[in-house]
Amino acid sequence: MDGRHKAGHDGGKSFGHALLLGASFFLTAFTTTASADLKLCNRMSYVVDVAIGIDDKSATATRGWFRIDPAQCKVVAQGTIAADRLLLHARVLPLYGAAPAQSGSDNLCIASDNFVIAAARQCRAGQTLAPFTTIQPSQTEDGHMVAYLAEDSEYDDEQAKLAAIQRLLSIAGYDTTPIDGVDGPKTRNGLAAFLRSRGLTDDIVNAPNFFEAMVTGVQAPSANGLTWCNDTSYKVMASIATDDGKGVIARGWYRIEPGKCLRPDVTGQPKQLLSFAEAVDDTGRAIRLGDQPLNWGGPRTLCTRESKFEIREHTDCAARGLTASGYATVDMTAGGKTLRFAMP
């Protein structure tokens, strides 16, 4: 299973073409020299990390990461930028699971942690290629250059924040569907219950660190639902499968950083949950101990593939270009379960 996680998993899950193509930005004519700071504003229902690319003649540089919460704007470059093109790569946090992959016309180098790469078309050790999309910022009344990260839903700031709250509550196991950015009793009740369960007060909702607190609370092990915890020094890619008695749906990959916990989103009321996970290196290749891969699973064979997936048919995996992986049944009779991935 070497090389299973090369595409779309460096530093987290990334956005799809429906979210970050030029048509999804609110743009005006592009100017090659920005006379003031460059700001990116997040009107999506996800907390994102972004990297920017500056393409100037024969040199292309990249820099990241900038964490931008829903309904938040952040300055990502100060002062005049002289460039032929500005580019952007965005990734969602690992807890969102199998988010679609971003497309883009340029593949440039990034790193998992914060980075500045001067020559971003030739990757060095610890760097990987990722798709960057050309952006065309517009000039605001205050003289800044701004570009918006938007979804097809075209949320305004208030709707983006509400939809982001709904999405995180859904991952935490609360019924806040549909995720539409519209306030209602399910959203209000779910948020109130979530805050109580994490020991948070109501005033956190208007605090600058609100989404940081929500993400931390979602990732924390809970007495309800399934939680994965990575007790190794490696990154772990995990997949969850749900069996409703009529069929099995397997979804992945969720990335779990060393020392972190994550709760995968489980929709509906499946009769059975199944889990598979494996440790990977920085290039996405499976870690091996001797001649055996370092993974955690069981005897139930389901189909997976190396990039993000949602698979409903699990026969003849190899013949369909897929990989047969062994999943373990998760005992949820106690109402909650924490699976810890540790070294053997």
Disulfide bonds with the S-S distance in Angstrom:
Cys41-Cys73 1.94
Cys109-Cys123 2.09
Cys229-Cys261 1.97
Cys303-Cys317 1.93
